[in-house]
Amino acid sequence: MAHDTEYFRQRAAEARNAAFSKQDGDGAAVAGDLALAYAALARRRALASDDSDVVAEPPLILSE
């Protein structure tokens, strides 16, 4: 399923809000990490639309 930049920006904002509203340390940390991941995906998607050399989907890395 492909998503656009706005989708990832919205999800990052939702995760940031969740991180700030959490009372426990672990839940806030997880929500904060999720917000960072969504923000990175939004930046990557934005770059992919600007530059045809950048692949929109990250490569699949399999651990051995």
Stockholm file with secondary structure:
# STOCKHOLM 1.0

chainA/1-64         MAHDTEYFRQRAAEARNAAFSKQDGDGAAVAGDLALAYAALARRRALASDDSDVVAEPPLILSE
#=GR chainA/1-64 SS CCCCHHHHHHHHHHHHHHHHHCCSHHHHHHHHHHHHHHHHHHHHHHHHHHCTTSCSSCCCCCCC
#=GC SS_cons        CCCCHHHHHHHHHHHHHHHHHCCSHHHHHHHHHHHHHHHHHHHHHHHHHHCTTSCSSCCCCCCC
//
